[in-house]
Amino acid sequence: MTDTTEDYIASRSNVRTYLKQALLDQQNSIVDDEALYGRVKEALLQTDTTLVAHYYVDSKLQKLAEETGGIVSDSLEMARFGANSTARNLIVAGVSFMGETAKILSPEKNVWMPTLEATCSLDLGCPIEEFGVFCDENADRTVVVYANTSAAVKARADWVVTSSIAIDVVDYLDRNGEKILWAPDRYLGRYIQKQTGADMLLWDSACVVHEEFRMNDLEALRRLHPDAGLLVHPESPEEMISEADAVGSTSQLIAAAVSLPNPEYIVATDKGIFYKMQQAVPGKRLIEAPTRGAGGSCQSCARCPWMAMNQLSRLLRVLTDWPGACEVLVDERLAEAALRPLNRMLAFKQSQRS
């Protein structure tokens, strides 16, 4: 694993290829209007369908989920909410691994996405062929993978975790004398390693959004907003984490915005989270964290281009045509294997509550 904060994405050709297409798609997208919103909402209410949306998708889709009995949440809660829904159809507004996880937890449901092309740099950066070799070479280690991975990678793991529970799981395993093989996000892995002191071997991958947060202009921004707290997702580089007033998952950052006393916050995660965070703290100001500085360039600019592929027009197409190209399908044996580490995490989380 490299120790630099520079340009993981630039060094991975397969990630750059997908990113280029996603950015082009974003540039060519049609601005969705109010009339289209109304049509999508009506179609959702008239069909036996639940919409689950991630914090990072467009605010209009988040609002639709709220107004039609769905949910806006992190990836695990999206899948769990969908599994508990009585609706026959489940539409996942997010990225591909979220759709797969929903299908794994709800095999009896029809699971759809506005587009199956919405992927994730962490998923792309951890292909199962290479990861399988890595696991075989370190067979003495317990394999713990982040939820932001394919069903095939999950199936190869002993545990699947989200950012909200990763520290607790790794700390538990470490106290039981287990050595950890962690994938895919190197920044989150390093953060967990420092928090727990666990023996962790880290896969080398990163999120195209969070890797670009930098200290370059943070001090200047803080001078303009001296009372602002800094909220940082742990997929960000260590230089950002070390300056944070709160570090955590999407749901944990929203909770921190509520509990901390600051009148405003500089937020280092995808700016799609502002929709729900602002609901939680309506009287506070939210400010985007700097990426590569005034003279730098960014590939995401605090907005995941794959999340942006979730558009109203594509959602309406699913609700009217139900195209096979938008249905999430997971091989039955693969789903069964991936379900084991997912259930292990869910059981662990339940045991913490009791």
C-alpha positions as CSV (number, residue, x, y, z in Angstrom):
1,M,0.0,0.0,0.0
2,T,1.3,3.5,-0.9
3,D,1.6,6.2,1.8
4,T,1.0,9.2,-0.4
5,T,-2.3,11.0,-0.8
6,E,-1.7,11.6,-4.5
7,D,-3.7,10.3,-7.4
8,Y,-4.7,6.7,-6.8
9,I,-7.4,7.2,-9.4
10,A,-4.9,8.6,-12.0
11,S,-2.9,5.4,-11.7
12,R,-5.8,3.0,-12.4
13,S,-6.7,2.8,-16.0
14,N,-9.9,0.8,-15.6
15,V,-11.2,3.3,-13.0
16,R,-10.4,6.3,-15.3
17,T,-12.2,4.6,-18.2
18,Y,-15.4,4.3,-16.3
19,L,-15.0,7.7,-14.7
20,K,-14.6,9.4,-18.1
21,Q,-17.8,7.9,-19.3
22,A,-19.6,8.9,-16.1
23,L,-18.5,12.5,-16.4
24,L,-19.6,12.6,-20.0
25,D,-23.0,11.2,-19.0
26,Q,-23.2,13.9,-16.4
27,Q,-22.4,16.7,-18.9
28,N,-25.0,15.4,-21.4
29,S,-27.8,14.9,-18.9
30,I,-31.0,16.7,-19.4
31,V,-32.2,19.0,-16.6
32,D,-35.2,17.3,-15.0
33,D,-38.3,19.6,-14.5
34,E,-41.2,19.8,-12.1
35,A,-43.6,18.1,-14.5
36,L,-41.3,15.1,-14.8
37,Y,-41.0,14.9,-11.0
38,G,-44.8,14.8,-10.7
39,R,-45.0,12.0,-13.2
40,V,-42.4,9.9,-11.4
41,K,-44.1,10.5,-8.1
42,E,-47.4,9.4,-9.4
43,A,-46.0,6.3,-11.0
44,L,-44.3,5.3,-7.8
45,L,-47.5,5.7,-5.8
46,Q,-49.5,3.7,-8.4
47,T,-47.2,0.8,-8.7
48,D,-46.2,-1.7,-6.0
49,T,-42.8,-0.1,-5.7
50,T,-40.5,1.1,-2.9
51,L,-37.8,3.7,-3.7
52,V,-34.7,3.6,-1.5
53,A,-32.2,6.4,-2.1
54,H,-28.6,7.0,-0.9
55,Y,-27.6,10.3,0.8
56,Y,-25.4,11.1,-2.3
57,V,-28.0,11.0,-5.1
58,D,-29.7,14.1,-6.3
59,S,-31.9,15.8,-3.8
60,K,-35.0,15.4,-6.0
61,L,-34.7,11.6,-5.8
62,Q,-34.2,11.8,-2.0
63,K,-37.3,13.9,-1.7
64,L,-39.2,11.4,-3.9
65,A,-38.2,8.5,-1.6
66,E,-39.4,10.5,1.4
67,E,-42.7,11.4,-0.2
68,T,-43.6,7.9,-1.4
69,G,-42.9,5.8,1.7
70,G,-39.3,4.9,0.9
71,I,-36.1,5.9,2.7
72,V,-33.0,8.0,2.3
73,S,-30.1,6.4,4.2
74,D,-26.7,4.7,3.9
75,S,-26.2,1.5,1.8
76,L,-26.9,-1.0,4.5
77,E,-30.1,0.6,5.8
78,M,-31.3,1.0,2.2
79,A,-31.0,-2.8,1.8
80,R,-32.5,-3.6,5.1
81,F,-35.4,-1.2,4.6
82,G,-36.0,-2.8,1.2
83,A,-36.0,-6.3,2.7
84,N,-38.6,-5.3,5.2
85,S,-40.8,-3.5,2.6
86,T,-44.0,-5.3,1.5
87,A,-43.6,-4.0,-2.0
88,R,-43.0,-6.4,-4.8
89,N,-40.6,-4.0,-6.7
90,L,-37.6,-2.3,-5.1
91,I,-35.9,0.6,-6.9
92,V,-32.4,1.4,-5.7
93,A,-31.2,5.0,-6.4
94,G,-27.4,4.6,-5.8
95,V,-24.6,2.7,-7.3
96,S,-24.3,-0.9,-8.4
97,F,-23.0,-2.6,-5.2
98,M,-26.0,-1.1,-3.4
99,G,-28.4,-2.7,-5.9
100,E,-26.6,-6.1,-5.5
101,T,-26.7,-5.9,-1.7
102,A,-30.5,-5.1,-1.9
103,K,-31.0,-8.1,-4.2
104,I,-28.9,-10.4,-1.9
105,L,-31.1,-9.4,1.1
106,S,-34.3,-9.5,-0.9
107,P,-33.9,-12.4,-3.4
108,E,-37.7,-12.7,-3.8
109,K,-38.2,-9.1,-4.9
110,N,-37.7,-7.5,-8.3
111,V,-34.8,-5.1,-7.7
112,W,-34.2,-2.3,-10.2
113,M,-31.9,0.7,-10.6
114,P,-32.3,3.8,-12.8
115,T,-29.1,2.6,-14.6
116,L,-26.8,-0.4,-13.9
117,E,-23.9,1.7,-15.3
118,A,-23.7,3.6,-12.0
119,T,-20.7,2.0,-10.5
120,C,-18.1,3.0,-7.8
121,S,-14.3,3.6,-7.9
122,L,-13.9,1.4,-4.8
123,D,-15.7,-1.5,-6.5
124,L,-13.8,-1.0,-9.8
125,G,-10.5,-0.8,-7.8
126,C,-11.0,-4.2,-6.2
127,P,-11.6,-6.8,-9.1
128,I,-12.4,-10.2,-7.8
129,E,-9.6,-12.0,-9.8
130,E,-6.8,-9.9,-8.3
131,F,-8.5,-9.8,-4.9
132,G,-8.8,-13.6,-4.8
133,V,-5.1,-14.0,-5.4
134,F,-4.4,-11.4,-2.6
135,C,-6.6,-13.4,-0.2
136,D,-4.9,-16.7,-1.2
137,E,-1.5,-15.3,-0.6
138,N,-2.5,-14.2,2.9
139,A,-4.7,-17.1,3.9
140,D,-3.9,-16.8,7.6
141,R,-5.8,-13.5,7.8
142,T,-9.5,-12.8,8.4
143,V,-10.9,-11.1,5.3
144,V,-13.0,-8.0,6.1
145,V,-14.4,-6.0,3.2
146,Y,-16.2,-2.7,3.0
147,A,-19.8,-2.7,1.7
148,N,-18.5,-0.7,-1.4
149,T,-17.6,-3.9,-3.2
150,S,-19.1,-6.3,-5.7
151,A,-21.1,-9.4,-4.7
152,A,-18.2,-11.5,-5.8
153,V,-15.8,-9.8,-3.4
154,K,-18.3,-10.0,-0.6
155,A,-18.6,-13.7,-1.3
156,R,-14.8,-14.1,-0.8
157,A,-14.9,-12.3,2.6
158,D,-15.4,-13.5,6.2
159,W,-17.0,-10.2,7.2
160,V,-18.7,-7.3,5.3
161,V,-18.8,-4.0,7.1
162,T,-20.1,-0.4,6.6
163,S,-18.1,2.6,7.7
164,S,-20.4,3.0,10.7
165,I,-19.5,-0.4,12.2
166,A,-16.0,-1.1,10.8
167,I,-14.1,0.0,13.8
168,D,-16.3,-2.1,16.2
169,V,-15.9,-5.2,14.1
170,V,-12.1,-4.9,13.6
171,D,-11.6,-4.1,17.3
172,Y,-13.7,-7.3,18.2
173,L,-11.6,-9.4,15.8
174,D,-8.3,-7.9,17.1
175,R,-9.2,-8.6,20.7
176,N,-9.8,-12.2,19.6
177,G,-6.3,-12.4,18.2
178,E,-7.2,-12.3,14.5
179,K,-5.1,-10.6,11.9
180,I,-7.0,-8.7,9.3
181,L,-6.9,-8.5,5.5
182,W,-8.9,-5.3,4.7
183,A,-10.3,-4.1,1.4
184,P,-10.8,-1.9,-0.6
185,D,-10.4,1.7,0.7
186,R,-6.9,2.4,1.9
187,Y,-7.8,5.6,3.8
188,L,-10.6,4.0,5.7
189,G,-8.4,1.0,6.4
190,R,-5.6,3.2,7.7
191,Y,-8.1,5.1,9.9
192,I,-9.5,1.9,11.4
193,Q,-5.9,0.6,11.9
194,K,-5.0,3.7,13.9
195,Q,-8.2,3.6,16.0
196,T,-7.9,-0.1,16.9
197,G,-4.2,-0.9,16.7
198,A,-5.1,-4.1,14.8
199,D,-2.7,-6.0,12.6
200,M,-4.2,-5.0,9.2
201,L,-3.0,-5.7,5.7
202,L,-4.6,-3.1,3.4
203,W,-5.7,-3.3,-0.2
204,D,-4.8,-0.3,-2.3
205,S,-7.9,1.5,-3.5
206,A,-9.7,4.8,-3.0
207,C,-12.9,6.7,-3.5
208,V,-12.8,9.2,-6.4
209,V,-14.7,11.8,-4.3
210,H,-13.1,11.5,-0.9
211,E,-9.5,11.1,-2.1
212,E,-9.6,14.6,-3.6
213,F,-10.3,16.4,-0.3
214,R,-7.1,18.3,0.5
215,M,-5.8,20.8,3.1
216,N,-4.8,23.2,0.3
217,D,-7.5,25.8,0.9
218,L,-8.8,24.6,4.2
219,E,-7.0,27.2,6.3
220,A,-8.2,30.0,4.1
221,L,-11.7,28.7,4.3
222,R,-11.5,28.5,8.1
223,R,-10.3,32.1,8.3
224,L,-13.5,33.0,6.5
225,H,-15.6,30.8,8.8
226,P,-13.7,30.7,12.1
227,D,-16.6,29.1,14.0
228,A,-17.2,26.3,11.5
229,G,-16.7,22.7,12.6
230,L,-15.0,20.2,10.2
231,L,-16.9,17.0,9.4
232,V,-14.9,14.4,7.5
233,H,-15.7,11.0,6.1
234,P,-13.0,8.4,6.9
235,E,-12.5,7.6,3.2
236,S,-10.6,10.9,3.1
237,P,-6.8,11.4,3.3
238,E,-5.3,11.4,6.8
239,E,-4.4,15.1,6.5
240,M,-8.1,15.9,6.5
241,I,-9.0,13.4,9.2
242,S,-6.4,14.7,11.6
243,E,-8.0,18.2,11.5
244,A,-11.6,17.0,11.8
245,D,-14.0,17.8,14.6
246,A,-15.9,14.7,13.8
247,V,-15.0,11.7,11.6
248,G,-17.6,9.2,10.6
249,S,-20.0,7.5,8.1
250,T,-22.8,9.5,6.4
251,S,-25.3,8.9,9.2
252,Q,-22.6,9.6,11.8
253,L,-21.7,12.9,10.2
254,I,-25.4,14.0,10.2
255,A,-25.6,13.1,13.9
256,A,-22.4,15.0,14.6
257,A,-23.9,18.1,12.9
258,V,-26.8,17.9,15.3
259,S,-24.7,17.2,18.5
260,L,-21.8,19.6,18.0
261,P,-22.4,23.3,19.0
262,N,-20.9,24.9,15.8
263,P,-23.2,27.3,13.9
264,E,-21.8,26.1,10.6
265,Y,-19.8,23.1,9.2
266,I,-17.3,22.5,6.5
267,V,-18.3,19.0,5.2
268,A,-15.8,16.7,3.6
269,T,-18.0,14.1,1.8
270,D,-20.2,14.1,-1.3
271,K,-22.4,17.2,-1.2
272,G,-25.5,15.2,-1.9
273,I,-25.6,14.7,1.9
274,F,-26.5,18.3,2.4
275,Y,-30.1,17.6,1.7
276,K,-30.6,15.4,4.7
277,M,-28.0,17.1,6.9
278,Q,-29.7,20.5,6.3
279,Q,-33.0,18.9,7.4
280,A,-31.3,17.8,10.6
281,V,-29.8,21.2,11.3
282,P,-32.0,23.8,9.5
283,G,-30.5,26.7,11.4
284,K,-26.9,25.9,10.5
285,R,-24.8,26.6,7.4
286,L,-23.2,23.8,5.4
287,I,-20.0,24.5,3.4
288,E,-18.3,22.2,0.9
289,A,-14.8,21.2,1.9
290,P,-12.0,22.2,-0.5
291,T,-10.6,19.6,-2.9
292,R,-7.4,20.2,-4.7
293,G,-7.1,24.0,-4.2
294,A,-7.7,27.1,-6.3
295,G,-5.1,26.2,-8.9
296,G,-5.8,22.4,-8.9
297,S,-8.2,20.2,-10.8
298,C,-10.6,17.7,-9.6
299,Q,-12.3,14.8,-11.2
300,S,-15.3,14.7,-8.9
301,C,-15.4,18.1,-7.2
302,A,-17.2,16.6,-4.2
303,R,-19.9,15.0,-6.3
304,C,-19.8,11.3,-7.3
305,P,-20.5,11.2,-11.1
306,W,-21.9,7.7,-10.8
307,M,-24.4,8.8,-8.2
308,A,-25.3,11.6,-10.6
309,M,-26.4,9.0,-13.2
310,N,-29.5,8.5,-11.1
311,Q,-31.9,10.8,-12.9
312,L,-35.6,11.4,-12.9
313,S,-35.9,10.5,-16.6
314,R,-34.2,7.2,-16.0
315,L,-36.4,6.5,-13.0
316,L,-39.5,7.1,-15.0
317,R,-38.3,4.7,-17.7
318,V,-38.0,2.0,-15.1
319,L,-41.5,2.7,-13.8
320,T,-43.1,2.7,-17.2
321,D,-41.1,0.1,-19.2
322,W,-39.5,-2.1,-16.5
323,P,-36.5,-2.7,-18.9
324,G,-34.4,-5.8,-18.3
325,A,-31.3,-3.7,-18.7
326,C,-32.2,-2.0,-15.4
327,E,-33.0,-5.1,-13.3
328,V,-30.4,-6.2,-10.7
329,L,-29.7,-9.9,-11.0
330,V,-27.2,-11.8,-8.8
331,D,-26.2,-15.4,-9.4
332,E,-28.0,-17.6,-6.7
333,R,-24.8,-19.3,-5.5
334,L,-22.9,-16.1,-5.4
335,A,-25.7,-14.4,-3.5
336,E,-25.8,-17.2,-1.0
337,A,-22.1,-16.9,-0.4
338,A,-22.2,-13.1,-0.1
339,L,-25.1,-13.3,2.3
340,R,-23.0,-15.2,5.0
341,P,-20.6,-12.3,5.8
342,L,-23.5,-9.8,5.5
343,N,-25.5,-11.7,8.0
344,R,-22.5,-12.0,10.3
345,M,-22.3,-8.2,10.3
346,L,-26.1,-7.8,10.9
347,A,-25.9,-10.3,13.8
348,F,-23.0,-8.4,15.3
349,K,-24.8,-5.1,15.0
350,Q,-27.9,-6.6,16.7
351,S,-25.8,-8.0,19.5
352,Q,-24.4,-4.5,20.2
353,R,-28.0,-3.1,20.6
354,S,-29.1,-5.8,23.0
